[in-house]
Amino acid sequence: MRRSSTKRREDRLEVRLTPRAKSMLRRAASVERKTVSAFILDKGLAAAAETLADRREFPLSAKQYDAFVAALDAPSSGRRGGNP
């Protein structure tokens, strides 16, 4: 028997929206053959992952990377403990 990889969903999220916004979400969910809840969850998690990735990763050109590494390698000017 195959075990489900999804965990039981217990938390709820409520959203207030206009009838027009709700209609648009219903239509978009229908196009993807999903429930509105599944559509919102999938799209919301994708957007959250993208937003958080911008906080962890940042692209640099070769010149910017060299400057970044040089700044990391530079002496700390005698500061300790992160105090200015």
mmCIF file of the N, C-alpha and C atoms, coordinates in Angstrom:
data_MODEL
# 
_entry.id   MODEL 
# 
loop_
_atom_site.group_PDB 
_atom_site.id 
_atom_site.type_symbol 
_atom_site.label_atom_id 
_atom_site.label_alt_id 
_atom_site.label_comp_id 
_atom_site.label_asym_id 
_atom_site.label_entity_id 
_atom_site.label_seq_id 
_atom_site.pdbx_PDB_ins_code 
_atom_site.Cartn_x 
_atom_site.Cartn_y 
_atom_site.Cartn_z 
_atom_site.occupancy 
_atom_site.B_iso_or_equiv 
_atom_site.pdbx_formal_charge 
_atom_site.auth_seq_id 
_atom_site.auth_comp_id 
_atom_site.auth_asym_id 
_atom_site.auth_atom_id 
_atom_site.pdbx_PDB_model_num 
ATOM 1   N N  . MET A 1 1  ? 0.831   -1.179 0.000   1.00 0.00 ? 1  MET A N  1 
ATOM 2   C CA . MET A 1 1  ? 0.000   0.000  0.000   1.00 0.00 ? 1  MET A CA 1 
ATOM 3   C C  . MET A 1 1  ? 0.881   1.249  0.000   1.00 0.00 ? 1  MET A C  1 
ATOM 4   N N  . ARG A 1 2  ? 0.575   2.186  -0.820  1.00 0.00 ? 2  ARG A N  1 
ATOM 5   C CA . ARG A 1 2  ? 1.359   3.398  -0.948  1.00 0.00 ? 2  ARG A CA 1 
ATOM 6   C C  . ARG A 1 2  ? 0.971   4.407  0.125   1.00 0.00 ? 2  ARG A C  1 
ATOM 7   N N  . ARG A 1 3  ? 1.982   4.969  0.780   1.00 0.00 ? 3  ARG A N  1 
ATOM 8   C CA . ARG A 1 3  ? 1.725   5.979  1.808   1.00 0.00 ? 3  ARG A CA 1 
ATOM 9   C C  . ARG A 1 3  ? 1.659   7.350  1.168   1.00 0.00 ? 3  ARG A C  1 
ATOM 10  N N  . SER A 1 4  ? 0.767   8.144  1.648   1.00 0.00 ? 4  SER A N  1 
ATOM 11  C CA . SER A 1 4  ? 0.626   9.504  1.137   1.00 0.00 ? 4  SER A CA 1 
ATOM 12  C C  . SER A 1 4  ? 1.795   10.356 1.622   1.00 0.00 ? 4  SER A C  1 
ATOM 13  N N  . SER A 1 5  ? 2.333   11.162 0.726   1.00 0.00 ? 5  SER A N  1 
ATOM 14  C CA . SER A 1 5  ? 3.451   12.028 1.108   1.00 0.00 ? 5  SER A CA 1 
ATOM 15  C C  . SER A 1 5  ? 2.956   13.355 1.682   1.00 0.00 ? 5  SER A C  1 
ATOM 16  N N  . THR A 1 6  ? 1.642   13.575 1.653   1.00 0.00 ? 6  THR A N  1 
ATOM 17  C CA . THR A 1 6  ? 1.116   14.820 2.196   1.00 0.00 ? 6  THR A CA 1 
ATOM 18  C C  . THR A 1 6  ? 0.732   14.628 3.652   1.00 0.00 ? 6  THR A C  1 
ATOM 19  N N  . LYS A 1 7  ? 0.969   15.655 4.428   1.00 0.00 ? 7  LYS A N  1 
ATOM 20  C CA . LYS A 1 7  ? 0.607   15.628 5.844   1.00 0.00 ? 7  LYS A CA 1 
ATOM 21  C C  . LYS A 1 7  ? -0.816  16.141 5.999   1.00 0.00 ? 7  LYS A C  1 
ATOM 22  N N  . ARG A 1 8  ? -1.415  15.757 7.077   1.00 0.00 ? 8  ARG A N  1 
ATOM 23  C CA . ARG A 1 8  ? -2.772  16.206 7.357   1.00 0.00 ? 8  ARG A CA 1 
ATOM 24  C C  . ARG A 1 8  ? -2.781  17.713 7.525   1.00 0.00 ? 8  ARG A C  1 
ATOM 25  N N  . ARG A 1 9  ? -3.698  18.346 6.866   1.00 0.00 ? 9  ARG A N  1 
ATOM 26  C CA . ARG A 1 9  ? -3.806  19.806 6.929   1.00 0.00 ? 9  ARG A CA 1 
ATOM 27  C C  . ARG A 1 9  ? -4.777  20.182 8.032   1.00 0.00 ? 9  ARG A C  1 
ATOM 28  N N  . GLU A 1 10 ? -4.282  20.920 9.006   1.00 0.00 ? 10 GLU A N  1 
ATOM 29  C CA . GLU A 1 10 ? -5.119  21.313 10.129  1.00 0.00 ? 10 GLU A CA 1 
ATOM 30  C C  . GLU A 1 10 ? -5.319  22.824 10.207  1.00 0.00 ? 10 GLU A C  1 
ATOM 31  N N  . ASP A 1 11 ? -4.355  23.593 9.758   1.00 0.00 ? 11 ASP A N  1 
ATOM 32  C CA . ASP A 1 11 ? -4.461  25.043 9.850   1.00 0.00 ? 11 ASP A CA 1 
ATOM 33  C C  . ASP A 1 11 ? -5.327  25.594 8.723   1.00 0.00 ? 11 ASP A C  1 
ATOM 34  N N  . ARG A 1 12 ? -5.987  26.698 9.037   1.00 0.00 ? 12 ARG A N  1 
ATOM 35  C CA . ARG A 1 12 ? -6.836  27.359 8.041   1.00 0.00 ? 12 ARG A CA 1 
ATOM 36  C C  . ARG A 1 12 ? -6.336  28.773 7.834   1.00 0.00 ? 12 ARG A C  1 
ATOM 37  N N  . LEU A 1 13 ? -6.612  29.297 6.663   1.00 0.00 ? 13 LEU A N  1 
ATOM 38  C CA . LEU A 1 13 ? -6.275  30.676 6.323   1.00 0.00 ? 13 LEU A CA 1 
ATOM 39  C C  . LEU A 1 13 ? -7.518  31.297 5.706   1.00 0.00 ? 13 LEU A C  1 
ATOM 40  N N  . GLU A 1 14 ? -7.934  32.418 6.236   1.00 0.00 ? 14 GLU A N  1 
ATOM 41  C CA . GLU A 1 14 ? -9.114  33.094 5.708   1.00 0.00 ? 14 GLU A CA 1 
ATOM 42  C C  . GLU A 1 14 ? -8.690  34.361 4.986   1.00 0.00 ? 14 GLU A C  1 
ATOM 43  N N  . VAL A 1 15 ? -9.375  34.641 3.899   1.00 0.00 ? 15 VAL A N  1 
ATOM 44  C CA . VAL A 1 15 ? -9.058  35.813 3.087   1.00 0.00 ? 15 VAL A CA 1 
ATOM 45  C C  . VAL A 1 15 ? -10.356 36.536 2.746   1.00 0.00 ? 15 VAL A C  1 
ATOM 46  N N  . ARG A 1 16 ? -10.371 37.807 2.916   1.00 0.00 ? 16 ARG A N  1 
ATOM 47  C CA . ARG A 1 16 ? -11.526 38.608 2.488   1.00 0.00 ? 16 ARG A CA 1 
ATOM 48  C C  . ARG A 1 16 ? -11.194 39.164 1.112   1.00 0.00 ? 16 ARG A C  1 
ATOM 49  N N  . LEU A 1 17 ? -12.146 39.059 0.194   1.00 0.00 ? 17 LEU A N  1 
ATOM 50  C CA . LEU A 1 17 ? -11.907 39.517 -1.159  1.00 0.00 ? 17 LEU A CA 1 
ATOM 51  C C  . LEU A 1 17 ? -13.206 39.962 -1.796  1.00 0.00 ? 17 LEU A C  1 
ATOM 52  N N  . THR A 1 18 ? -13.071 40.668 -2.881  1.00 0.00 ? 18 THR A N  1 
ATOM 53  C CA . THR A 1 18 ? -14.243 41.146 -3.601  1.00 0.00 ? 18 THR A CA 1 
ATOM 54  C C  . THR A 1 18 ? -14.845 40.000 -4.411  1.00 0.00 ? 18 THR A C  1 
ATOM 55  N N  . PRO A 1 19 ? -16.126 40.118 -4.763  1.00 0.00 ? 19 PRO A N  1 
ATOM 56  C CA . PRO A 1 19 ? -16.735 39.091 -5.614  1.00 0.00 ? 19 PRO A CA 1 
ATOM 57  C C  . PRO A 1 19 ? -15.984 38.933 -6.943  1.00 0.00 ? 19 PRO A C  1 
ATOM 58  N N  . ARG A 1 20 ? -15.494 40.018 -7.471  1.00 0.00 ? 20 ARG A N  1 
ATOM 59  C CA . ARG A 1 20 ? -14.748 39.967 -8.735  1.00 0.00 ? 20 ARG A CA 1 
ATOM 60  C C  . ARG A 1 20 ? -13.449 39.165 -8.577  1.00 0.00 ? 20 ARG A C  1 
ATOM 61  N N  . ALA A 1 21 ? -12.735 39.380 -7.472  1.00 0.00 ? 21 ALA A N  1 
ATOM 62  C CA . ALA A 1 21 ? -11.497 38.642 -7.224  1.00 0.00 ? 21 ALA A CA 1 
ATOM 63  C C  . ALA A 1 21 ? -11.798 37.161 -7.037  1.00 0.00 ? 21 ALA A C  1 
ATOM 64  N N  . LYS A 1 22 ? -12.866 36.848 -6.317  1.00 0.00 ? 22 LYS A N  1 
ATOM 65  C CA . LYS A 1 22 ? -13.241 35.458 -6.096  1.00 0.00 ? 22 LYS A CA 1 
ATOM 66  C C  . LYS A 1 22 ? -13.593 34.775 -7.422  1.00 0.00 ? 22 LYS A C  1 
ATOM 67  N N  . SER A 1 23 ? -14.294 35.480 -8.254  1.00 0.00 ? 23 SER A N  1 
ATOM 68  C CA . SER A 1 23 ? -14.652 34.946 -9.565  1.00 0.00 ? 23 SER A CA 1 
ATOM 69  C C  . SER A 1 23 ? -13.413 34.658 -10.409 1.00 0.00 ? 23 SER A C  1 
ATOM 70  N N  . MET A 1 24 ? -12.461 35.565 -10.370 1.00 0.00 ? 24 MET A N  1 
ATOM 71  C CA . MET A 1 24 ? -11.226 35.373 -11.125 1.00 0.00 ? 24 MET A CA 1 
ATOM 72  C C  . MET A 1 24 ? -10.463 34.152 -10.613 1.00 0.00 ? 24 MET A C  1 
ATOM 73  N N  . LEU A 1 25 ? -10.388 33.999 -9.309  1.00 0.00 ? 25 LEU A N  1 
ATOM 74  C CA . LEU A 1 25 ? -9.715  32.838 -8.731  1.00 0.00 ? 25 LEU A CA 1 
ATOM 75  C C  . LEU A 1 25 ? -10.418 31.542 -9.110  1.00 0.00 ? 25 LEU A C  1 
ATOM 76  N N  . ARG A 1 26 ? -11.730 31.552 -9.097  1.00 0.00 ? 26 ARG A N  1 
ATOM 77  C CA . ARG A 1 26 ? -12.491 30.361 -9.500  1.00 0.00 ? 26 ARG A CA 1 
ATOM 78  C C  . ARG A 1 26 ? -12.206 30.000 -10.953 1.00 0.00 ? 26 ARG A C  1 
ATOM 79  N N  . ARG A 1 27 ? -12.195 31.011 -11.821 1.00 0.00 ? 27 ARG A N  1 
ATOM 80  C CA . ARG A 1 27 ? -11.939 30.747 -13.244 1.00 0.00 ? 27 ARG A CA 1 
ATOM 81  C C  . ARG A 1 27 ? -10.537 30.207 -13.452 1.00 0.00 ? 27 ARG A C  1 
ATOM 82  N N  . ALA A 1 28 ? -9.556  30.810 -12.786 1.00 0.00 ? 28 ALA A N  1 
ATOM 83  C CA . ALA A 1 28 ? -8.167  30.356 -12.934 1.00 0.00 ? 28 ALA A CA 1 
ATOM 84  C C  . ALA A 1 28 ? -7.992  28.942 -12.396 1.00 0.00 ? 28 ALA A C  1 
ATOM 85  N N  . ALA A 1 29 ? -8.612  28.649 -11.271 1.00 0.00 ? 29 ALA A N  1 
ATOM 86  C CA . ALA A 1 29 ? -8.534  27.305 -10.704 1.00 0.00 ? 29 ALA A CA 1 
ATOM 87  C C  . ALA A 1 29 ? -9.164  26.300 -11.648 1.00 0.00 ? 29 ALA A C  1 
ATOM 88  N N  . SER A 1 30 ? -10.269 26.667 -12.254 1.00 0.00 ? 30 SER A N  1 
ATOM 89  C CA . SER A 1 30 ? -10.953 25.790 -13.194 1.00 0.00 ? 30 SER A CA 1 
ATOM 90  C C  . SER A 1 30 ? -10.083 25.480 -14.403 1.00 0.00 ? 30 SER A C  1 
ATOM 91  N N  . VAL A 1 31 ? -9.379  26.476 -14.898 1.00 0.00 ? 31 VAL A N  1 
ATOM 92  C CA . VAL A 1 31 ? -8.488  26.278 -16.043 1.00 0.00 ? 31 VAL A CA 1 
ATOM 93  C C  . VAL A 1 31 ? -7.422  25.237 -15.719 1.00 0.00 ? 31 VAL A C  1 
ATOM 94  N N  . GLU A 1 32 ? -6.929  25.259 -14.500 1.00 0.00 ? 32 GLU A N  1 
ATOM 95  C CA . GLU A 1 32 ? -5.897  24.300 -14.083 1.00 0.00 ? 32 GLU A CA 1 
ATOM 96  C C  . GLU A 1 32 ? -6.493  23.025 -13.490 1.00 0.00 ? 32 GLU A C  1 
ATOM 97  N N  . ARG A 1 33 ? -7.823  22.912 -13.557 1.00 0.00 ? 33 ARG A N  1 
ATOM 98  C CA . ARG A 1 33 ? -8.539  21.738 -13.036 1.00 0.00 ? 33 ARG A CA 1 
ATOM 99  C C  . ARG A 1 33 ? -8.199  21.467 -11.570 1.00 0.00 ? 33 ARG A C  1 
ATOM 100 N N  . LYS A 1 34 ? -8.258  22.533 -10.785 1.00 0.00 ? 34 LYS A N  1 
ATOM 101 C CA . LYS A 1 34 ? -7.982  22.451 -9.351  1.00 0.00 ? 34 LYS A CA 1 
ATOM 102 C C  . LYS A 1 34 ? -9.122  23.100 -8.596  1.00 0.00 ? 34 LYS A C  1 
ATOM 103 N N  . THR A 1 35 ? -9.209  22.763 -7.315  1.00 0.00 ? 35 THR A N  1 
ATOM 104 C CA . THR A 1 35 ? -10.126 23.506 -6.461  1.00 0.00 ? 35 THR A CA 1 
ATOM 105 C C  . THR A 1 35 ? -9.518  24.884 -6.226  1.00 0.00 ? 35 THR A C  1 
ATOM 106 N N  . VAL A 1 36 ? -10.348 25.810 -5.797  1.00 0.00 ? 36 VAL A N  1 
ATOM 107 C CA . VAL A 1 36 ? -9.829  27.149 -5.493  1.00 0.00 ? 36 VAL A CA 1 
ATOM 108 C C  . VAL A 1 36 ? -8.785  27.058 -4.384  1.00 0.00 ? 36 VAL A C  1 
ATOM 109 N N  . SER A 1 37 ? -9.047  26.242 -3.381  1.00 0.00 ? 37 SER A N  1 
ATOM 110 C CA . SER A 1 37 ? -8.091  26.088 -2.281  1.00 0.00 ? 37 SER A CA 1 
ATOM 111 C C  . SER A 1 37 ? -6.756  25.558 -2.779  1.00 0.00 ? 37 SER A C  1 
ATOM 112 N N  . ALA A 1 38 ? -6.787  24.513 -3.603  1.00 0.00 ? 38 ALA A N  1 
ATOM 113 C CA . ALA A 1 38 ? -5.546  23.935 -4.129  1.00 0.00 ? 38 ALA A CA 1 
ATOM 114 C C  . ALA A 1 38 ? -4.815  24.940 -5.007  1.00 0.00 ? 38 ALA A C  1 
ATOM 115 N N  . PHE A 1 39 ? -5.554  25.672 -5.814  1.00 0.00 ? 39 PHE A N  1 
ATOM 116 C CA . PHE A 1 39 ? -4.953  26.685 -6.690  1.00 0.00 ? 39 PHE A CA 1 
ATOM 117 C C  . PHE A 1 39 ? -4.248  27.762 -5.866  1.00 0.00 ? 39 PHE A C  1 
ATOM 118 N N  . ILE A 1 40 ? -4.951  28.295 -4.873  1.00 0.00 ? 40 ILE A N  1 
ATOM 119 C CA . ILE A 1 40 ? -4.373  29.358 -4.043  1.00 0.00 ? 40 ILE A CA 1 
ATOM 120 C C  . ILE A 1 40 ? -3.169  28.841 -3.260  1.00 0.00 ? 40 ILE A C  1 
ATOM 121 N N  . LEU A 1 41 ? -3.268  27.634 -2.724  1.00 0.00 ? 41 LEU A N  1 
ATOM 122 C CA . LEU A 1 41 ? -2.155  27.073 -1.973  1.00 0.00 ? 41 LEU A CA 1 
ATOM 123 C C  . LEU A 1 41 ? -0.930  26.888 -2.874  1.00 0.00 ? 41 LEU A C  1 
ATOM 124 N N  . ASP A 1 42 ? -1.123  26.282 -4.051  1.00 0.00 ? 42 ASP A N  1 
ATOM 125 C CA . ASP A 1 42 ? -0.006  26.068 -4.981  1.00 0.00 ? 42 ASP A CA 1 
ATOM 126 C C  . ASP A 1 42 ? 0.648   27.381 -5.396  1.00 0.00 ? 42 ASP A C  1 
ATOM 127 N N  . LYS A 1 43 ? -0.157  28.338 -5.819  1.00 0.00 ? 43 LYS A N  1 
ATOM 128 C CA . LYS A 1 43 ? 0.383   29.619 -6.285  1.00 0.00 ? 43 LYS A CA 1 
ATOM 129 C C  . LYS A 1 43 ? 0.986   30.422 -5.143  1.00 0.00 ? 43 LYS A C  1 
ATOM 130 N N  . GLY A 1 44 ? 0.355   30.370 -3.985  1.00 0.00 ? 44 GLY A N  1 
ATOM 131 C CA . GLY A 1 44 ? 0.871   31.096 -2.820  1.00 0.00 ? 44 GLY A CA 1 
ATOM 132 C C  . GLY A 1 44 ? 2.204   30.546 -2.353  1.00 0.00 ? 44 GLY A C  1 
ATOM 133 N N  . LEU A 1 45 ? 2.335   29.220 -2.321  1.00 0.00 ? 45 LEU A N  1 
ATOM 134 C CA . LEU A 1 45 ? 3.600   28.610 -1.905  1.00 0.00 ? 45 LEU A CA 1 
ATOM 135 C C  . LEU A 1 45 ? 4.709   28.885 -2.923  1.00 0.00 ? 45 LEU A C  1 
ATOM 136 N N  . ALA A 1 46 ? 4.362   28.874 -4.206  1.00 0.00 ? 46 ALA A N  1 
ATOM 137 C CA . ALA A 1 46 ? 5.361   29.190 -5.235  1.00 0.00 ? 46 ALA A CA 1 
ATOM 138 C C  . ALA A 1 46 ? 5.844   30.633 -5.090  1.00 0.00 ? 46 ALA A C  1 
ATOM 139 N N  . ALA A 1 47 ? 4.915   31.548 -4.864  1.00 0.00 ? 47 ALA A N  1 
ATOM 140 C CA . ALA A 1 47 ? 5.290   32.955 -4.680  1.00 0.00 ? 47 ALA A CA 1 
ATOM 141 C C  . ALA A 1 47 ? 6.108   33.144 -3.403  1.00 0.00 ? 47 ALA A C  1 
ATOM 142 N N  . ALA A 1 48 ? 5.755   32.437 -2.343  1.00 0.00 ? 48 ALA A N  1 
ATOM 143 C CA . ALA A 1 48 ? 6.506   32.539 -1.089  1.00 0.00 ? 48 ALA A CA 1 
ATOM 144 C C  . ALA A 1 48 ? 7.928   32.024 -1.273  1.00 0.00 ? 48 ALA A C  1 
ATOM 145 N N  . ALA A 1 49 ? 8.072   30.898 -1.967  1.00 0.00 ? 49 ALA A N  1 
ATOM 146 C CA . ALA A 1 49 ? 9.412   30.344 -2.208  1.00 0.00 ? 49 ALA A CA 1 
ATOM 147 C C  . ALA A 1 49 ? 10.260  31.314 -3.020  1.00 0.00 ? 49 ALA A C  1 
ATOM 148 N N  . GLU A 1 50 ? 9.654   31.942 -4.021  1.00 0.00 ? 50 GLU A N  1 
ATOM 149 C CA . GLU A 1 50 ? 10.393  32.907 -4.839  1.00 0.00 ? 50 GLU A CA 1 
ATOM 150 C C  . GLU A 1 50 ? 10.799  34.131 -4.016  1.00 0.00 ? 50 GLU A C  1 
ATOM 151 N N  . THR A 1 51 ? 9.896   34.608 -3.187  1.00 0.00 ? 51 THR A N  1 
ATOM 152 C CA . THR A 1 51 ? 10.195  35.756 -2.332  1.00 0.00 ? 51 THR A CA 1 
ATOM 153 C C  . THR A 1 51 ? 11.321  35.438 -1.361  1.00 0.00 ? 51 THR A C  1 
ATOM 154 N N  . LEU A 1 52 ? 11.260  34.269 -0.749  1.00 0.00 ? 52 LEU A N  1 
ATOM 155 C CA . LEU A 1 52 ? 12.292  33.890 0.210   1.00 0.00 ? 52 LEU A CA 1 
ATOM 156 C C  . LEU A 1 52 ? 13.622  33.597 -0.474  1.00 0.00 ? 52 LEU A C  1 
ATOM 157 N N  . ALA A 1 53 ? 13.600  33.082 -1.687  1.00 0.00 ? 53 ALA A N  1 
ATOM 158 C CA . ALA A 1 53 ? 14.840  32.816 -2.419  1.00 0.00 ? 53 ALA A CA 1 
ATOM 159 C C  . ALA A 1 53 ? 15.596  34.121 -2.661  1.00 0.00 ? 53 ALA A C  1 
ATOM 160 N N  . ASP A 1 54 ? 14.866  35.201 -2.875  1.00 0.00 ? 54 ASP A N  1 
ATOM 161 C CA . ASP A 1 54 ? 15.511  36.502 -3.077  1.00 0.00 ? 54 ASP A CA 1 
ATOM 162 C C  . ASP A 1 54 ? 16.251  36.955 -1.825  1.00 0.00 ? 54 ASP A C  1 
ATOM 163 N N  . ARG A 1 55 ? 15.891  36.409 -0.688  1.00 0.00 ? 55 ARG A N  1 
ATOM 164 C CA . ARG A 1 55 ? 16.539  36.768 0.567   1.00 0.00 ? 55 ARG A CA 1 
ATOM 165 C C  . ARG A 1 55 ? 17.771  35.905 0.839   1.00 0.00 ? 55 ARG A C  1 
ATOM 166 N N  . ARG A 1 56 ? 17.873  34.745 0.185   1.00 0.00 ? 56 ARG A N  1 
ATOM 167 C CA . ARG A 1 56 ? 18.972  33.819 0.416   1.00 0.00 ? 56 ARG A CA 1 
ATOM 168 C C  . ARG A 1 56 ? 19.998  33.829 -0.703  1.00 0.00 ? 56 ARG A C  1 
ATOM 169 N N  . GLU A 1 57 ? 19.571  34.130 -1.889  1.00 0.00 ? 57 GLU A N  1 
ATOM 170 C CA . GLU A 1 57 ? 20.459  34.080 -3.046  1.00 0.00 ? 57 GLU A CA 1 
ATOM 171 C C  . GLU A 1 57 ? 20.404  35.413 -3.775  1.00 0.00 ? 57 GLU A C  1 
ATOM 172 N N  . PHE A 1 58 ? 21.533  35.822 -4.299  1.00 0.00 ? 58 PHE A N  1 
ATOM 173 C CA . PHE A 1 58 ? 21.530  37.027 -5.095  1.00 0.00 ? 58 PHE A CA 1 
ATOM 174 C C  . PHE A 1 58 ? 22.595  36.892 -6.182  1.00 0.00 ? 58 PHE A C  1 
ATOM 175 N N  . PRO A 1 59 ? 22.196  37.123 -7.412  1.00 0.00 ? 59 PRO A N  1 
ATOM 176 C CA . PRO A 1 59 ? 23.137  36.976 -8.519  1.00 0.00 ? 59 PRO A CA 1 
ATOM 177 C C  . PRO A 1 59 ? 24.117  38.153 -8.563  1.00 0.00 ? 59 PRO A C  1 
ATOM 178 N N  . LEU A 1 60 ? 25.371  37.855 -8.864  1.00 0.00 ? 60 LEU A N  1 
ATOM 179 C CA . LEU A 1 60 ? 26.398  38.880 -8.987  1.00 0.00 ? 60 LEU A CA 1 
ATOM 180 C C  . LEU A 1 60 ? 27.167  38.663 -10.282 1.00 0.00 ? 60 LEU A C  1 
ATOM 181 N N  . SER A 1 61 ? 27.581  39.756 -10.879 1.00 0.00 ? 61 SER A N  1 
ATOM 182 C CA . SER A 1 61 ? 28.482  39.654 -12.023 1.00 0.00 ? 61 SER A CA 1 
ATOM 183 C C  . SER A 1 61 ? 29.849  39.241 -11.477 1.00 0.00 ? 61 SER A C  1 
ATOM 184 N N  . ALA A 1 62 ? 30.770  38.877 -12.343 1.00 0.00 ? 62 ALA A N  1 
ATOM 185 C CA . ALA A 1 62 ? 32.117  38.491 -11.908 1.00 0.00 ? 62 ALA A CA 1 
ATOM 186 C C  . ALA A 1 62 ? 32.779  39.641 -11.143 1.00 0.00 ? 62 ALA A C  1 
ATOM 187 N N  . LYS A 1 63 ? 32.600  40.850 -11.637 1.00 0.00 ? 63 LYS A N  1 
ATOM 188 C CA . LYS A 1 63 ? 33.196  42.020 -10.979 1.00 0.00 ? 63 LYS A CA 1 
ATOM 189 C C  . LYS A 1 63 ? 32.587  42.240 -9.589  1.00 0.00 ? 63 LYS A C  1 
ATOM 190 N N  . GLN A 1 64 ? 31.269  42.113 -9.490  1.00 0.00 ? 64 GLN A N  1 
ATOM 191 C CA . GLN A 1 64 ? 30.599  42.275 -8.203  1.00 0.00 ? 64 GLN A CA 1 
ATOM 192 C C  . GLN A 1 64 ? 31.014  41.171 -7.228  1.00 0.00 ? 64 GLN A C  1 
ATOM 193 N N  . TYR A 1 65 ? 31.154  39.950 -7.740  1.00 0.00 ? 65 TYR A N  1 
ATOM 194 C CA . TYR A 1 65 ? 31.571  38.828 -6.899  1.00 0.00 ? 65 TYR A CA 1 
ATOM 195 C C  . TYR A 1 65 ? 32.972  39.079 -6.337  1.00 0.00 ? 65 TYR A C  1 
ATOM 196 N N  . ASP A 1 66 ? 33.883  39.536 -7.189  1.00 0.00 ? 66 ASP A N  1 
ATOM 197 C CA . ASP A 1 66 ? 35.250  39.820 -6.736  1.00 0.00 ? 66 ASP A CA 1 
ATOM 198 C C  . ASP A 1 66 ? 35.250  40.888 -5.646  1.00 0.00 ? 66 ASP A C  1 
ATOM 199 N N  . ALA A 1 67 ? 34.435  41.922 -5.818  1.00 0.00 ? 67 ALA A N  1 
ATOM 200 C CA . ALA A 1 67 ? 34.358  42.988 -4.813  1.00 0.00 ? 67 ALA A CA 1 
ATOM 201 C C  . ALA A 1 67 ? 33.765  42.445 -3.508  1.00 0.00 ? 67 ALA A C  1 
ATOM 202 N N  . PHE A 1 68 ? 32.778  41.572 -3.618  1.00 0.00 ? 68 PHE A N  1 
ATOM 203 C CA . PHE A 1 68 ? 32.153  40.970 -2.448  1.00 0.00 ? 68 PHE A CA 1 
ATOM 204 C C  . PHE A 1 68 ? 33.164  40.121 -1.670  1.00 0.00 ? 68 PHE A C  1 
ATOM 205 N N  . VAL A 1 69 ? 33.909  39.280 -2.378  1.00 0.00 ? 69 VAL A N  1 
ATOM 206 C CA . VAL A 1 69 ? 34.912  38.426 -1.743  1.00 0.00 ? 69 VAL A CA 1 
ATOM 207 C C  . VAL A 1 69 ? 36.004  39.278 -1.110  1.00 0.00 ? 69 VAL A C  1 
ATOM 208 N N  . ALA A 1 70 ? 36.417  40.339 -1.800  1.00 0.00 ? 70 ALA A N  1 
ATOM 209 C CA . ALA A 1 70 ? 37.441  41.226 -1.250  1.00 0.00 ? 70 ALA A CA 1 
ATOM 210 C C  . ALA A 1 70 ? 36.950  41.871 0.045   1.00 0.00 ? 70 ALA A C  1 
ATOM 211 N N  . ALA A 1 71 ? 35.684  42.253 0.089   1.00 0.00 ? 71 ALA A N  1 
ATOM 212 C CA . ALA A 1 71 ? 35.123  42.858 1.302   1.00 0.00 ? 71 ALA A CA 1 
ATOM 213 C C  . ALA A 1 71 ? 35.090  41.842 2.439   1.00 0.00 ? 71 ALA A C  1 
ATOM 214 N N  . LEU A 1 72 ? 34.771  40.592 2.117   1.00 0.00 ? 72 LEU A N  1 
ATOM 215 C CA . LEU A 1 72 ? 34.769  39.554 3.150   1.00 0.00 ? 72 LEU A CA 1 
ATOM 216 C C  . LEU A 1 72 ? 36.168  39.270 3.673   1.00 0.00 ? 72 LEU A C  1 
ATOM 217 N N  . ASP A 1 73 ? 37.149  39.340 2.794   1.00 0.00 ? 73 ASP A N  1 
ATOM 218 C CA . ASP A 1 73 ? 38.536  39.049 3.174   1.00 0.00 ? 73 ASP A CA 1 
ATOM 219 C C  . ASP A 1 73 ? 39.241  40.225 3.836   1.00 0.00 ? 73 ASP A C  1 
ATOM 220 N N  . ALA A 1 74 ? 38.671  41.408 3.760   1.00 0.00 ? 74 ALA A N  1 
ATOM 221 C CA . ALA A 1 74 ? 39.315  42.602 4.310   1.00 0.00 ? 74 ALA A CA 1 
ATOM 222 C C  . ALA A 1 74 ? 39.362  42.536 5.826   1.00 0.00 ? 74 ALA A C  1 
ATOM 223 N N  . PRO A 1 75 ? 40.376  43.152 6.442   1.00 0.00 ? 75 PRO A N  1 
ATOM 224 C CA . PRO A 1 75 ? 40.453  43.198 7.910   1.00 0.00 ? 75 PRO A CA 1 
ATOM 225 C C  . PRO A 1 75 ? 39.201  43.859 8.482   1.00 0.00 ? 75 PRO A C  1 
ATOM 226 N N  . SER A 1 76 ? 38.855  43.496 9.702   1.00 0.00 ? 76 SER A N  1 
ATOM 227 C CA . SER A 1 76 ? 37.619  43.969 10.288  1.00 0.00 ? 76 SER A CA 1 
ATOM 228 C C  . SER A 1 76 ? 37.732  45.334 10.956  1.00 0.00 ? 76 SER A C  1 
ATOM 229 N N  . SER A 1 77 ? 38.826  46.005 10.843  1.00 0.00 ? 77 SER A N  1 
ATOM 230 C CA . SER A 1 77 ? 39.052  47.335 11.430  1.00 0.00 ? 77 SER A CA 1 
ATOM 231 C C  . SER A 1 77 ? 39.011  47.309 12.935  1.00 0.00 ? 77 SER A C  1 
ATOM 232 N N  . GLY A 1 78 ? 39.305  46.166 13.532  1.00 0.00 ? 78 GLY A N  1 
ATOM 233 C CA . GLY A 1 78 ? 39.402  46.075 14.994  1.00 0.00 ? 78 GLY A CA 1 
ATOM 234 C C  . GLY A 1 78 ? 38.079  45.974 15.704  1.00 0.00 ? 78 GLY A C  1 
ATOM 235 N N  . ARG A 1 79 ? 36.982  45.916 14.969  1.00 0.00 ? 79 ARG A N  1 
ATOM 236 C CA . ARG A 1 79 ? 35.669  45.796 15.621  1.00 0.00 ? 79 ARG A CA 1 
ATOM 237 C C  . ARG A 1 79 ? 35.445  44.368 16.062  1.00 0.00 ? 79 ARG A C  1 
ATOM 238 N N  . ARG A 1 80 ? 34.785  44.207 17.191  1.00 0.00 ? 80 ARG A N  1 
ATOM 239 C CA . ARG A 1 80 ? 34.469  42.870 17.714  1.00 0.00 ? 80 ARG A CA 1 
ATOM 240 C C  . ARG A 1 80 ? 32.988  42.798 18.035  1.00 0.00 ? 80 ARG A C  1 
ATOM 241 N N  . GLY A 1 81 ? 32.468  41.594 17.896  1.00 0.00 ? 81 GLY A N  1 
ATOM 242 C CA . GLY A 1 81 ? 31.078  41.347 18.322  1.00 0.00 ? 81 GLY A CA 1 
ATOM 243 C C  . GLY A 1 81 ? 30.030  42.040 17.484  1.00 0.00 ? 81 GLY A C  1 
ATOM 244 N N  . GLY A 1 82 ? 30.375  42.547 16.322  1.00 0.00 ? 82 GLY A N  1 
ATOM 245 C CA . GLY A 1 82 ? 29.413  43.151 15.442  1.00 0.00 ? 82 GLY A CA 1 
ATOM 246 C C  . GLY A 1 82 ? 28.973  44.548 15.852  1.00 0.00 ? 82 GLY A C  1 
ATOM 247 N N  . ASN A 1 83 ? 29.583  45.128 16.861  1.00 0.00 ? 83 ASN A N  1 
ATOM 248 C CA . ASN A 1 83 ? 29.209  46.497 17.252  1.00 0.00 ? 83 ASN A CA 1 
ATOM 249 C C  . ASN A 1 83 ? 29.917  47.499 16.370  1.00 0.00 ? 83 ASN A C  1 
ATOM 250 N N  . PRO A 1 84 ? 29.206  48.554 15.984  1.00 0.00 ? 84 PRO A N  1 
ATOM 251 C CA . PRO A 1 84 ? 29.817  49.587 15.116  1.00 0.00 ? 84 PRO A CA 1 
ATOM 252 C C  . PRO A 1 84 ? 30.892  50.387 15.807  1.00 0.00 ? 84 PRO A C  1 
# 
